[in-house]
Amino acid sequence: MTAPLVEQHDAVLLDLDGTVYRGDELVRGAKEAIDEVHRRRVALRYVTNNASKPPRAVVEHLGHLGLCTETAEVSTSAQAAAAVLAEFLPAGARVLVIGTEALAGEIEGVGLSPVRRHADGPVAVVQGHSPDTGWMDLGEACLAINGGAAWVACNSDATLPTERGELPGNGAMVAALQLATDRMPRVAGKPQPPLLRRAADSARASRPLMVGDRLETDIAGGVQAGMPSLMVLSGVGTPAEVLGAPAESRPDYVSADLAALHRPPEESLITDQSSFTVRVEESALVLTALSEGIAEPLPALRALCAVWWRIGSGPVRVRGDDEQAEMALNGLGLA
């Protein structure tokens, strides 16, 4: 019997929101899947683009949800941004911090000096999400960047998921400074490689697997870092988005949730399927079921992706050639 997907890798890098939890609730089966990763002694890292909280706060939140973890298993974009700056700045260099005290703490932790004003003479700017960032903060950063300071953004997510809905994320604030300075920052978080590579290095992993629910950050980050990836449909990503994904954000595997980690990899691998065939007809994908009975939607999605990704990208029309295929497409929201 084929070993489960998790045993094909020496580390699992997990996105948080939409992959492990949604707000204050664990995704179905997440605790069981994560506990099993620990039981198998495979290294695990939680990788988050949220730079507003220190690792201990992430550990506390996960603990309240029933997950046992430690700070060494948490990798944040704030840590990645601090590491990027430490690579080219001398010890003690002043860095203007646009973000929370947690971000300032990471800057101090790598031997640099966090400041809050342009008048303090910063040689670099680091920008991470904070709900308290205002016009005055952006003004200080604008002066520093226009004065020649290096600029590193923790992440470029345009929105931030909250219980109230999608709100402006760090990328929205970064975009404001881009317009004001005509400069582009170096980005440390997903989808850029520094965060994922740092997480893998901390686990001493050579065969990590990236797992997430967002194509544009989690999966694209895995692609850029040269890591295989598993897309879970427990968060914001949809089957239609997966099918239309461009080459730079296509996962190797797709599943409903983290339970796929403990099943044979071929069960979630995006490739031709034994239960469906797909043909191209008049610029549309035509799905045909190869057996009677209840048609599982996810094998249909994998079959559709396998064919479409060989010949194109972007949105494509899909239709079923029989009742079982139509049922599968309805289940995917692709009918």
TAPERA-V510918 format. One record per residue. N is the residue number from 1. RES is the residue in three letters. SS is DSSP state (H for helix, E for strand, L for the rest). NEAR is the number of other ideal C-beta (glycine too) atoms within 8 Angstrom. D_CENTER is the distance of its C-alpha to the mean C-alpha in Angstrom with 2 decimals. Layout:
n=(N	N)
res=(RES	RES)
ss=(SS	SS)
near=(NEAR	NEAR)
d_center=(D_CENTER	D_CENTER)
This chain:
n=(1	2	3	4	5	6	7	8	9	10	11	12	13	14	15	16	17	18	19	20	21	22	23	24	25	26	27	28	29	30	31	32	33	34	35	36	37	38	39	40	41	42	43	44	45	46	47	48	49	50	51	52	53	54	55	56	57	58	59	60	61	62	63	64	65	66	67	68	69	70	71	72	73	74	75	76	77	78	79	80	81	82	83	84	85	86	87	88	89	90	91	92	93	94	95	96	97	98	99	100	101	102	103	104	105	106	107	108	109	110	111	112	113	114	115	116	117	118	119	120	121	122	123	124	125	126	127	128	129	130	131	132	133	134	135	136	137	138	139	140	141	142	143	144	145	146	147	148	149	150	151	152	153	154	155	156	157	158	159	160	161	162	163	164	165	166	167	168	169	170	171	172	173	174	175	176	177	178	179	180	181	182	183	184	185	186	187	188	189	190	191	192	193	194	195	196	197	198	199	200	201	202	203	204	205	206	207	208	209	210	211	212	213	214	215	216	217	218	219	220	221	222	223	224	225	226	227	228	229	230	231	232	233	234	235	236	237	238	239	240	241	242	243	244	245	246	247	248	249	250	251	252	253	254	255	256	257	258	259	260	261	262	263	264	265	266	267	268	269	270	271	272	273	274	275	276	277	278	279	280	281	282	283	284	285	286	287	288	289	290	291	292	293	294	295	296	297	298	299	300	301	302	303	304	305	306	307	308	309	310	311	312	313	314	315	316	317	318	319	320	321	322	323	324	325	326	327	328	329	330	331	332	333	334	335)
res=(MET	THR	ALA	PRO	LEU	VAL	GLU	GLN	HIS	ASP	ALA	VAL	LEU	LEU	ASP	LEU	ASP	GLY	THR	VAL	TYR	ARG	GLY	ASP	GLU	LEU	VAL	ARG	GLY	ALA	LYS	GLU	ALA	ILE	ASP	GLU	VAL	HIS	ARG	ARG	ARG	VAL	ALA	LEU	ARG	TYR	VAL	THR	ASN	ASN	ALA	SER	LYS	PRO	PRO	ARG	ALA	VAL	VAL	GLU	HIS	LEU	GLY	HIS	LEU	GLY	LEU	CYS	THR	GLU	THR	ALA	GLU	VAL	SER	THR	SER	ALA	GLN	ALA	ALA	ALA	ALA	VAL	LEU	ALA	GLU	PHE	LEU	PRO	ALA	GLY	ALA	ARG	VAL	LEU	VAL	ILE	GLY	THR	GLU	ALA	LEU	ALA	GLY	GLU	ILE	GLU	GLY	VAL	GLY	LEU	SER	PRO	VAL	ARG	ARG	HIS	ALA	ASP	GLY	PRO	VAL	ALA	VAL	VAL	GLN	GLY	HIS	SER	PRO	ASP	THR	GLY	TRP	MET	ASP	LEU	GLY	GLU	ALA	CYS	LEU	ALA	ILE	ASN	GLY	GLY	ALA	ALA	TRP	VAL	ALA	CYS	ASN	SER	ASP	ALA	THR	LEU	PRO	THR	GLU	ARG	GLY	GLU	LEU	PRO	GLY	ASN	GLY	ALA	MET	VAL	ALA	ALA	LEU	GLN	LEU	ALA	THR	ASP	ARG	MET	PRO	ARG	VAL	ALA	GLY	LYS	PRO	GLN	PRO	PRO	LEU	LEU	ARG	ARG	ALA	ALA	ASP	SER	ALA	ARG	ALA	SER	ARG	PRO	LEU	MET	VAL	GLY	ASP	ARG	LEU	GLU	THR	ASP	ILE	ALA	GLY	GLY	VAL	GLN	ALA	GLY	MET	PRO	SER	LEU	MET	VAL	LEU	SER	GLY	VAL	GLY	THR	PRO	ALA	GLU	VAL	LEU	GLY	ALA	PRO	ALA	GLU	SER	ARG	PRO	ASP	TYR	VAL	SER	ALA	ASP	LEU	ALA	ALA	LEU	HIS	ARG	PRO	PRO	GLU	GLU	SER	LEU	ILE	THR	ASP	GLN	SER	SER	PHE	THR	VAL	ARG	VAL	GLU	GLU	SER	ALA	LEU	VAL	LEU	THR	ALA	LEU	SER	GLU	GLY	ILE	ALA	GLU	PRO	LEU	PRO	ALA	LEU	ARG	ALA	LEU	CYS	ALA	VAL	TRP	TRP	ARG	ILE	GLY	SER	GLY	PRO	VAL	ARG	VAL	ARG	GLY	ASP	ASP	GLU	GLN	ALA	GLU	MET	ALA	LEU	ASN	GLY	LEU	GLY	LEU	ALA)
ss=(L	L	L	E	H	H	H	H	L	L	E	E	E	E	L	L	E	L	L	L	E	E	L	L	E	E	L	L	L	H	H	H	H	H	H	H	H	H	H	L	L	L	E	E	E	E	E	E	L	L	L	L	L	L	H	H	H	H	H	H	H	H	H	H	L	L	L	L	L	L	H	H	H	E	E	E	H	H	H	H	H	H	H	H	H	H	H	H	L	L	L	L	L	E	E	E	E	E	L	L	H	H	H	H	H	H	H	H	H	L	L	L	E	E	E	L	L	H	H	H	L	L	L	E	E	E	E	L	L	L	L	L	L	L	H	H	H	H	H	H	H	H	H	H	H	H	L	L	L	E	E	E	E	L	L	L	L	L	E	E	E	E	L	L	E	E	E	E	L	H	H	H	H	H	H	H	H	H	H	H	H	L	L	L	L	E	E	L	L	L	L	L	H	H	H	H	H	H	H	H	H	H	L	L	L	L	L	E	E	E	E	E	L	L	H	H	H	H	H	H	H	H	H	H	L	L	L	E	E	E	E	E	L	L	L	L	L	L	H	H	H	H	H	L	L	L	H	H	H	L	L	L	E	E	E	L	L	H	H	H	H	H	L	E	H	H	H	L	E	L	L	L	L	L	L	E	E	E	E	E	E	L	L	E	E	E	E	E	E	L	L	L	L	L	L	L	H	H	H	H	H	H	H	H	H	H	H	H	H	H	H	L	L	L	L	L	E	E	E	E	L	L	H	H	H	H	H	H	H	H	H	H	L	L	L)
near=(3	6	6	11	15	13	8	9	13	10	15	14	15	14	18	12	12	15	17	14	13	8	7	6	7	10	15	6	9	14	10	8	13	13	8	11	12	10	6	8	4	12	9	13	15	14	14	12	12	12	18	12	10	10	11	7	9	14	13	8	8	12	10	7	11	6	11	4	10	5	7	5	9	12	14	17	16	15	12	15	19	15	12	12	17	10	6	6	11	4	5	7	11	13	16	17	11	14	16	12	5	13	18	11	9	14	15	10	7	10	7	15	9	10	11	8	7	10	4	9	6	12	9	14	15	17	15	17	15	10	5	5	10	6	5	6	10	14	8	13	15	11	9	12	13	7	7	4	11	10	13	15	17	20	18	10	11	8	10	11	8	8	4	4	5	6	8	7	12	16	12	10	14	12	9	9	16	11	7	8	9	5	8	3	13	9	10	15	17	15	10	11	8	12	18	16	9	12	14	14	8	9	12	7	11	5	8	15	15	16	14	19	13	12	13	7	15	17	17	13	16	14	13	10	11	4	12	9	15	17	15	18	13	12	14	7	12	8	11	10	9	15	13	9	13	7	7	7	11	12	13	8	14	14	14	8	13	16	11	14	14	9	10	9	11	7	8	13	9	11	7	5	10	3	11	14	7	13	8	9	5	3	5	10	13	12	17	12	14	7	6	4	5	5	13	8	11	11	11	18	14	14	15	14	13	13	13	13	12	5	6	6	8	6	4	11	6	13	10	16	8	8	6	13	15	10	11	17	15	9	9	13	8	11	9)
d_center=(30.89	27.56	25.52	22.34	18.97	18.09	21.31	20.45	18.08	18.84	15.55	12.65	9.36	8.00	5.34	8.22	9.10	9.65	9.05	11.64	13.36	14.17	16.06	18.78	18.64	17.07	15.75	18.74	19.20	16.36	19.02	21.03	18.28	17.19	20.91	21.58	19.09	21.06	24.29	23.66	23.07	19.84	17.89	14.85	12.38	10.21	7.60	7.28	7.60	10.70	13.63	16.34	16.90	18.08	16.91	20.05	19.13	15.90	18.27	20.78	18.58	17.53	21.22	22.37	20.38	22.18	19.83	21.45	19.45	20.26	19.05	18.81	15.92	13.79	12.08	11.45	11.10	14.79	15.76	14.19	16.02	19.15	19.11	18.88	21.83	23.78	23.77	26.05	27.71	30.77	30.97	31.81	30.62	30.05	26.64	26.49	23.79	22.40	20.56	21.33	23.61	20.74	19.56	23.25	23.56	20.95	22.90	26.10	24.78	24.56	28.11	27.63	29.34	27.46	29.51	29.26	31.83	32.54	36.07	34.86	34.37	30.67	29.83	26.11	23.85	20.50	18.69	16.25	16.06	19.24	20.99	24.19	23.58	26.51	28.56	30.41	27.32	26.17	29.79	29.91	26.82	28.35	31.57	29.98	27.90	30.94	32.94	31.00	28.46	25.31	22.14	18.69	15.91	13.32	10.80	11.70	10.13	13.38	13.22	12.60	12.96	16.20	18.97	20.86	18.31	16.06	17.47	17.30	14.41	14.73	14.46	17.55	19.45	18.50	19.84	23.03	23.67	23.02	25.74	27.99	27.86	27.16	24.84	21.24	19.28	17.55	13.84	12.55	8.90	5.91	6.97	10.13	11.11	12.67	10.17	9.30	13.00	14.25	12.66	14.18	17.36	17.77	17.92	20.17	18.21	19.15	17.53	14.04	11.87	8.06	7.39	5.14	6.72	5.63	7.29	7.48	4.28	2.34	6.11	7.74	6.60	8.13	10.95	11.74	11.91	14.06	12.35	12.76	10.00	10.50	9.51	10.80	12.72	12.94	10.99	11.05	10.87	14.47	16.59	18.02	14.81	14.13	17.79	17.82	14.79	15.92	16.18	13.49	10.70	12.49	11.51	14.37	14.49	14.14	15.36	15.98	14.48	14.29	17.97	17.31	16.73	20.44	21.84	23.01	20.37	22.58	22.13	18.55	18.90	18.89	22.52	25.93	26.84	30.22	30.24	29.69	30.71	29.59	31.84	31.63	34.39	35.08	31.56	30.16	28.67	31.11	29.98	32.71	32.71	34.64	35.76	37.12	35.83	32.52	29.84	26.33	23.77	20.89	23.23	24.27	20.79	20.41	23.92	23.33	20.26	22.27	25.12	23.53	21.18	24.35	26.12	23.95	20.79	20.22	21.83	24.65	27.32	27.48	30.45	31.79	35.01	36.07	35.65	33.19	30.92	31.20	30.29	27.10	26.16	26.99	24.72	21.80	22.89	23.88	27.63)
